[in-house]
Amino acid sequence: MDENQDKRLSIVAVSPSDLARALSAASGRTITEDQVRTIAEDGQLLAADDTINLLKYTAYLAQQEGQNE
C-alpha cells in the first residue's frame, strides 16, 4: 500500500484531531481538536465511532453562520 494512501482523509468519517489538523493547515490558523469537538458536539455530529462527517460539519457551520447574520 502506498504510504500516502494512509494519510488521506475520508470526508465521511474523519477524527476530530485529523479535522483540526486539516483545518489548521488550510486556514493558516491554529484550530484545536477541542474546538472541533465542541462544534461537533453542539451540532450532534459525532458518530458512534467518534468520527465526523465533514460535509455535515460544513453544513452545520454554514447554518450557524446564517443564523448570525
N, CA, C and O of each residue as an XYZ file, in Angstrom:
276
protein
N       0.843     -1.183      0.000
C       0.000      0.000      0.000
C       0.882      1.237      0.000
O       1.903      1.284      0.686
N       0.489      2.219     -0.759
C       1.207      3.491     -0.839
C       1.102      4.218      0.502
O       0.022      4.310      1.086
N       2.231      4.729      0.978
C       2.253      5.424      2.268
C       1.297      6.611      2.286
O       0.684      6.876      3.320
N       1.150      7.334      1.176
C       0.260      8.491      1.117
C      -1.204      8.106      1.234
O      -2.014      8.924      1.670
N      -1.567      6.893      0.861
C      -2.950      6.466      0.992
C      -3.366      6.423      2.455
O      -4.528      6.672      2.774
N      -2.445      6.115      3.334
C      -2.758      6.063      4.753
C      -3.062      7.446      5.314
O      -3.731      7.552      6.342
N      -2.592      8.497      4.671
C      -2.742      9.850      5.192
C      -3.943     10.579      4.618
O      -4.203     11.720      5.000
N      -4.678      9.958      3.715
C      -5.847     10.586      3.121
C      -6.990     10.622      4.123
O      -7.176      9.695      4.911
N      -7.747     11.704      4.077
C      -8.910     11.823      4.945
C     -10.145     11.297      4.229
O     -10.300     11.496      3.024
N     -10.992     10.649      4.942
C     -12.302     10.277      4.426
C     -13.254     11.395      4.821
O     -13.384     11.705      6.005
N     -13.911     11.996      3.860
C     -14.778     13.134      4.208
C     -16.021     12.716      4.977
O     -16.715     13.564      5.538
N     -16.311     11.426      5.011
C     -17.493     10.982      5.740
C     -17.168     10.399      7.113
O     -18.074     10.060      7.873
N     -15.890     10.281      7.431
C     -15.502      9.727      8.733
C     -14.094     10.195      9.089
O     -13.119      9.470      8.893
N     -14.004     11.402      9.610
C     -12.707     11.965      9.973
C     -12.682     12.195     11.488
O     -13.670     12.634     12.077
N     -11.554     11.896     12.097
C     -11.444     12.083     13.544
C     -11.335     13.579     13.860
O     -10.866     14.355     13.027
N     -11.761     13.981     15.045
C     -11.635     15.385     15.425
C     -10.194     15.899     15.343
O      -9.968     17.043     14.947
N      -9.226     15.066     15.714
C      -7.835     15.523     15.662
C      -7.371     15.703     14.224
O      -6.684     16.677     13.918
N      -7.734     14.777     13.334
C      -7.364     14.921     11.922
C      -8.055     16.129     11.291
O      -7.457     16.845     10.487
N      -9.299     16.347     11.656
C     -10.022     17.501     11.116
C      -9.397     18.802     11.599
O      -9.274     19.755     10.830
N      -9.007     18.845     12.849
C      -8.347     20.046     13.380
C      -7.048     20.326     12.640
O      -6.762     21.473     12.297
N      -6.259     19.284     12.393
C      -5.012     19.460     11.645
C      -5.276     19.950     10.224
O      -4.591     20.852      9.742
N      -6.253     19.368      9.558
C      -6.565     19.757      8.184
C      -7.075     21.194      8.122
O      -6.677     21.959      7.243
N      -7.944     21.559      9.043
C      -8.478     22.926      9.063
C      -7.394     23.937      9.407
O      -7.376     25.037      8.854
N      -6.504     23.583     10.299
C      -5.383     24.465     10.644
C      -4.487     24.684      9.439
O      -4.077     25.810      9.157
N      -4.183     23.607      8.730
C      -3.319     23.711      7.550
C      -3.987     24.543      6.458
O      -3.330     25.352      5.803
N      -5.276     24.347      6.264
C      -5.994     25.059      5.205
C      -6.188     26.533      5.518
O      -6.184     27.366      4.612
N      -6.358     26.861      6.788
C      -6.677     28.243      7.168
C      -5.458     29.063      7.575
O      -5.504     30.293      7.580
N      -4.370     28.380      7.916
C      -3.197     29.090      8.403
C      -3.365     29.582      9.832
O      -2.569     30.384     10.321
N      -4.400     29.099     10.493
C      -4.656     29.449     11.897
C      -4.668     28.175     12.719
O      -4.897     27.088     12.190
N      -4.426     28.308     13.998
C      -4.468     27.147     14.871
C      -5.911     26.821     15.217
O      -6.631     27.646     15.780
N      -6.315     25.626     14.878
C      -7.635     25.111     15.234
C      -7.392     23.838     16.015
O      -6.747     22.912     15.522
N      -7.904     23.789     17.226
C      -7.612     22.665     18.110
C      -8.657     21.558     17.992
O      -9.776     21.769     17.525
N      -8.253     20.389     18.427
C      -9.192     19.268     18.485
C     -10.369     19.614     19.390
O     -11.506     19.254     19.087
N     -10.111     20.304     20.487
C     -11.194     20.686     21.397
C     -12.201     21.605     20.711
O     -13.405     21.472     20.931
N     -11.726     22.534     19.884
C     -12.639     23.418     19.156
C     -13.508     22.620     18.187
O     -14.720     22.825     18.109
N     -12.881     21.719     17.458
C     -13.617     20.881     16.509
C     -14.628     20.020     17.259
O     -15.786     19.919     16.853
N     -14.192     19.408     18.344
C     -15.068     18.528     19.122
C     -16.254     19.299     19.717
O     -17.374     18.788     19.737
N     -16.018     20.509     20.195
C     -17.102     21.316     20.764
C     -18.169     21.613     19.716
O     -19.363     21.481     19.982
N     -17.735     22.013     18.532
C     -18.685     22.284     17.444
C     -19.434     21.009     17.075
O     -20.653     21.027     16.901
N     -18.701     19.900     16.956
C     -19.334     18.629     16.602
C     -20.337     18.190     17.663
O     -21.404     17.676     17.328
N     -20.013     18.383     18.915
C     -20.948     18.022     19.984
C     -22.164     18.938     19.978
O     -23.291     18.472     20.147
N     -21.948     20.235     19.784
C     -23.070     21.181     19.732
C     -24.035     20.828     18.600
O     -25.250     20.953     18.755
N     -23.500     20.395     17.481
C     -24.323     20.056     16.328
C     -24.739     18.599     16.274
O     -25.361     18.161     15.306
N     -24.396     17.844     17.314
C     -24.684     16.408     17.378
C     -24.149     15.697     16.132
O     -24.852     14.915     15.492
N     -22.888     15.991     15.808
C     -22.260     15.486     14.596
C     -21.286     14.335     14.828
O     -20.778     13.758     13.868
N     -21.022     13.997     16.079
C     -20.093     12.904     16.374
C     -20.787     11.561     16.191
O     -21.832     11.303     16.788
N     -20.198     10.719     15.367
C     -20.725      9.368     15.168
C     -20.318      8.489     16.347
O     -19.497      8.881     17.177
N     -20.889      7.324     16.406
C     -20.601      6.391     17.497
C     -19.122      6.017     17.547
O     -18.596      5.706     18.616
N     -18.449      6.045     16.395
C     -17.021      5.706     16.366
C     -16.132      6.934     16.567
O     -14.934      6.886     16.289
N     -16.713      8.029     17.048
C     -16.005      9.280     17.355
C     -15.407      9.928     16.112
O     -14.329     10.520     16.167
N     -16.120      9.810     14.987
C     -15.698     10.491     13.770
C     -16.765     11.500     13.362
O     -17.887     11.494     13.870
N     -16.383     12.360     12.436
C     -17.251     13.437     11.974
C     -17.362     13.354     10.458
O     -16.371     13.134      9.762
N     -18.580     13.532      9.955
C     -18.797     13.645      8.524
C     -18.492     15.097      8.161
O     -19.175     16.011      8.624
N     -17.479     15.309      7.344
C     -17.035     16.658      7.011
C     -18.116     17.458      6.300
O     -18.220     18.667      6.507
N     -18.916     16.814      5.474
C     -19.995     17.530      4.779
C     -21.038     18.036      5.772
O     -21.504     19.170      5.665
N     -21.402     17.197      6.733
C     -22.370     17.614      7.756
C     -21.781     18.705      8.650
O     -22.483     19.636      9.048
N     -20.495     18.586      8.962
C     -19.802     19.595      9.780
C     -19.835     20.948      9.077
O     -20.142     21.970      9.691
N     -19.516     20.944      7.780
C     -19.513     22.178      6.997
C     -20.916     22.766      6.902
O     -21.095     23.974      7.050
N     -21.905     21.921      6.657
C     -23.291     22.390      6.573
C     -23.736     23.002      7.898
O     -24.426     24.022      7.916
N     -23.342     22.378      9.002
C     -23.694     22.911     10.321
C     -23.073     24.286     10.532
O     -23.742     25.201     11.011
N     -21.801     24.438     10.177
C     -21.143     25.742     10.324
C     -21.820     26.802      9.462
O     -21.997     27.939      9.899
N     -22.200     26.432      8.236
C     -22.882     27.377      7.339
C     -24.230     27.775      7.914
O     -24.618     28.941      7.842
N     -24.941     26.823      8.479
C     -26.227     27.125      9.091
C     -26.062     28.067     10.279
O     -26.836     29.010     10.443
N     -25.059     27.811     11.101
C     -24.804     28.674     12.257
C     -24.428     30.080     11.818
O     -24.879     31.058     12.415
N     -23.616     30.189     10.794
C     -23.209     31.497     10.281
C     -24.419     32.256      9.744
O     -24.548     33.463      9.952
N     -25.306     31.537      9.049
C     -26.510     32.143      8.514
C     -27.421     32.684      9.605
O     -28.101     33.691      9.407
N     -27.439     32.028     10.745
C     -28.262     32.471     11.864
C     -27.672     33.715     12.532
O     -28.387     34.465     13.196
N     -26.372     33.931     12.355
C     -25.708     35.078     12.973
C     -25.790     36.336     12.133
O     -25.362     37.403     12.572
N     -26.334     36.227     10.933
C     -26.427     37.403     10.058
C     -27.654     38.226     10.356
O     -27.882     39.249      9.710
